[in-house]
Structure formats: structure tokens, C-alpha cells
Amino acid sequence: MNSKKNFWRSFAGKGYYIALILCAVAIGISGYLYYRNANETPVDDPAVNVGNQEDPNVQAMATQPTGGNSGTEPGGSVTRTPIKTGMPVSGETVHGYAMDCLSYNPTTRDWRVHNGVDIAAEAGTAVCAAADGVVYTTYEDKAMGTTVVIRHEGGYVTMYSSLDADVTVSAGDEVKLGQTIGYVGSSALLESAIGDHVHFCVTLDDTSMDPAVFFAM
């Protein structure tokens, strides 16, 4: 009889701790089930946000440059209304256009792209507008010296650098093909080893193009 009483007394004394253990186990199981359900998303659930996922099989849409006098042919190619062009100065091209390869710069003694052509001529020789247009700006560039920028029809822009400081046009002036806009100089520090010359470059819709293609229009 005494042994039975001692057993129940011992069990009653430990019952509080057993209850705590059972509660802890129940809480752990509940937490595990909640975490598992919260992190499992059905793959066929239409509510799943896939906005930031990119399909590698979807190709980017092709874009076309736009210009003031451009049109589109049935095949999707862009056409331009030709404009009359001419060389800005007579002389030898001593450094050609090179945007798809590296070209040696004798001034910096390294290889780099070249966004225009360098035409050597005697200092003071008149530099002319390469096409009809409107002067967009004239300014002093730290690397390329005295510069004149002219906008033309069809999205073309021509830039004349390394000029003498005495330019003959201002922003807003309308100019004609062959009109004097400045004079040959050697103000381009980045190309000082070339001597007196004009650095001439062309862009179409803000994209660099080979001046040879511009002159061939």
C-alpha cells in the first residue's frame, strides 16, 4: 500500500515537468507545420508574381532610329532624304574614322577609338559647313579645342574641332553648304601631335557615323 502511495506521489511531483515538455513539443510541431505551409507555393497558382522573371526565349523588340525626314519602306528599313554635302576643308586625311576598331593616337601614345577624321591643312585656312543647317553651339572643349556644332535635316549633326579661336558663326545662325564657319587651328590638345588640322565628325540620330558615308550621299 505504501509503495503505491509513493509511486503516485512521485508521479504527481513530476507531472508539472511532463506537462511543460508536452507543451514545448506541441509548440515545435505547430511552428514547423506553419513554416512549411508558408514557404510552399503551388506551381500552378495564378497568383504567383512572375513579373521579374525573364523568358530566355523572348527576344527584345528591335528599334529604329528616327529623323526629321525619314520614312519606312515595306521591308522595315529606314530611308533618308539625301542632303547635299561637301568637305569642310581641302587637305590630307591624316587620321581616319575608327569606331569599330582601335586606332593609334600619336599624342597620347595609346590605342583608342576615333569618332571622326582629321584633315590636315595650313593654319588659317577657311573651314566650311559640310551641309546646309543651323549652328547648334560653339564652345571651347578641353580636349578637342574650339568646336562648332551644326544640325542638319534628317537627324544629321556635324562637328568641327581643333579650330582657331576666331569662329565666324554663333548659336542659332543658319548656314549654307560651303559657308565659312571658322579657320584651321591646332587647339585640340588630345591631337596636338598632328599639328594644324580639323577634327570632323558626324552623327545620325546621336549615333556616330563614318564621314565618308556622309560625303557619299
C-alpha positions in Angstrom: 0.0 0.0 0.0 2.8 2.3 0.9 4.6 1.6 -2.4 1.5 2.6 -4.4 1.2 5.9 -2.5 4.9 6.6 -3.0 4.5 5.9 -6.8 1.6 8.4 -7.2 3.4 11.0 -5.1 6.5 10.7 -7.3 4.4 10.8 -10.5 2.5 13.9 -9.2 5.7 15.7 -8.4 7.0 15.1 -11.9 3.7 15.9 -13.6 4.4 19.6 -13.8 7.6 19.0 -15.8 6.0 16.4 -18.1 3.3 18.9 -18.9 5.9 21.5 -19.8 7.7 19.1 -22.1 4.5 18.1 -23.9 3.6 21.8 -24.4 7.1 22.5 -25.8 6.7 19.6 -28.2 3.3 20.8 -29.3 4.6 24.3 -30.0 7.5 23.0 -32.0 5.3 20.8 -34.2 2.9 23.7 -34.8 5.7 26.0 -35.7 7.2 23.5 -38.2 3.9 23.0 -39.9 3.3 26.7 -40.2 6.7 27.4 -41.6 6.4 24.6 -44.2 3.0 25.8 -45.4 4.1 29.4 -45.6 7.1 28.6 -47.8 5.3 26.2 -50.2 3.7 28.0 -53.2 1.7 25.8 -55.7 3.4 26.0 -59.0 0.1 26.3 -60.8 -1.2 29.1 -58.6 -2.2 32.0 -60.9 -1.5 34.5 -58.0 2.2 33.8 -58.1 4.0 37.0 -59.2 6.3 36.3 -62.1 6.8 39.9 -63.2 10.5 39.9 -62.5 11.2 36.6 -64.3 12.5 36.8 -67.9 11.8 34.2 -70.5 15.1 33.5 -72.3 13.1 32.6 -75.4 11.5 36.0 -75.7 13.6 38.4 -77.9 13.9 42.1 -77.4 11.9 44.3 -79.8 14.1 45.9 -82.5 14.1 49.7 -82.6 14.8 52.0 -85.5 16.3 55.5 -85.5 14.0 58.3 -86.2 14.8 61.5 -88.1 13.0 64.6 -89.3 12.8 63.4 -93.0 12.9 59.7 -92.5 10.4 57.2 -93.9 9.9 53.4 -93.7 9.9 51.0 -96.6 7.7 47.9 -96.7 10.7 45.7 -95.6 11.1 47.8 -92.4 14.3 49.6 -93.4 14.6 53.3 -92.7 15.1 55.6 -95.6 16.6 59.1 -95.5 16.1 62.1 -97.8 19.6 62.7 -99.2 21.2 66.1 -98.4 23.9 67.8 -100.3 27.2 67.6 -98.6 30.8 68.8 -99.1 34.2 68.6 -97.5 34.8 71.1 -94.7 38.3 71.8 -95.9 40.7 70.7 -98.6 43.6 68.6 -97.3 45.1 65.2 -96.5 43.2 62.9 -94.1 45.9 62.0 -91.6 43.7 60.1 -89.2 40.7 58.1 -90.3 37.4 57.1 -88.7 37.7 54.1 -86.3 34.8 53.3 -84.1 34.7 49.5 -84.7 38.5 49.1 -84.0 41.3 50.8 -82.1 43.5 53.4 -83.8 46.8 54.7 -82.6 46.9 58.2 -81.2 50.4 59.7 -81.6 49.6 62.4 -79.0 48.6 60.1 -76.1 50.7 57.2 -77.5 47.9 54.6 -77.0 45.2 52.9 -78.9 41.6 54.1 -78.8 38.5 54.6 -81.0 38.4 57.7 -83.2 34.9 59.2 -83.9 35.8 61.3 -86.9 38.5 62.2 -89.5 41.5 64.5 -89.0 42.1 66.7 -92.1 45.5 68.4 -92.2 45.6 72.0 -93.7 47.5 75.2 -93.2 46.7 77.2 -90.2 44.1 79.9 -91.0 42.5 78.0 -93.9 38.8 78.6 -94.0 36.6 75.7 -92.6 33.2 75.4 -94.3 29.9 74.0 -93.3 29.6 70.5 -94.8 25.8 71.0 -95.5 23.0 73.4 -95.0 21.9 73.7 -91.4 21.7 75.7 -88.2 24.5 76.3 -85.8 23.6 74.5 -82.6 26.5 75.7 -80.4 30.1 76.9 -80.4 32.4 76.2 -77.4 35.9 75.5 -76.1 36.5 71.9 -75.4 39.4 71.0 -73.0 40.4 68.0 -75.1 39.3 68.9 -78.7 39.7 72.7 -78.6 37.5 75.3 -80.3 34.4 73.5 -81.7 31.4 74.3 -83.8 28.3 72.0 -83.9 25.8 72.3 -86.8 22.4 70.5 -87.0 21.1 69.4 -90.4 17.9 67.9 -91.9 17.3 64.2 -91.4 18.8 64.0 -87.9 22.4 64.7 -89.1 24.8 66.7 -86.9 28.3 67.7 -87.9 31.1 68.8 -85.5 34.3 70.7 -86.4 37.0 70.8 -83.7 40.6 71.9 -83.3 39.6 75.3 -84.9 41.3 78.6 -84.4 39.6 80.6 -81.6 38.2 83.1 -84.1 35.0 81.4 -85.3 32.6 83.3 -87.6 29.2 81.9 -86.5 27.1 81.8 -83.4 24.4 79.5 -82.0 21.2 79.9 -84.0 22.8 81.1 -87.2 21.6 79.5 -90.4 24.5 78.3 -92.6 24.7 77.1 -96.2 26.9 74.4 -97.7 30.4 75.8 -98.2 29.9 78.8 -95.9 32.9 79.7 -93.8 32.3 78.9 -90.1 35.9 79.2 -88.8 39.5 78.6 -89.5 42.0 75.7 -89.2 43.9 75.7 -86.0 45.7 73.3 -83.6 43.6 73.8 -80.4 42.8 70.1 -79.8 45.2 69.1 -77.0 44.2 65.4 -77.5 45.5 65.6 -81.1 48.4 68.1 -80.7 50.9 65.8 -82.3 49.0 66.1 -85.6 49.6 69.9 -85.9 47.2 72.2 -87.7 44.1 70.3 -88.8 40.3 70.0 -88.5 38.8 67.1 -86.5 35.5 66.5 -88.3 32.8 64.0 -87.2 29.2 63.2 -88.0 26.3 61.7 -86.0 23.0 60.4 -87.2 20.3 60.5 -84.5 23.0 60.8 -81.9 24.9 57.8 -83.3 28.4 58.2 -84.7 28.7 57.5 -88.4 31.6 57.4 -90.9 32.1 60.8 -92.5 32.9 59.0 -95.8 29.3 57.7 -95.9 28.0 61.2 -95.2 30.0 62.7 -98.0 28.9 60.0 -100.4 25.2 60.9 -100.1 
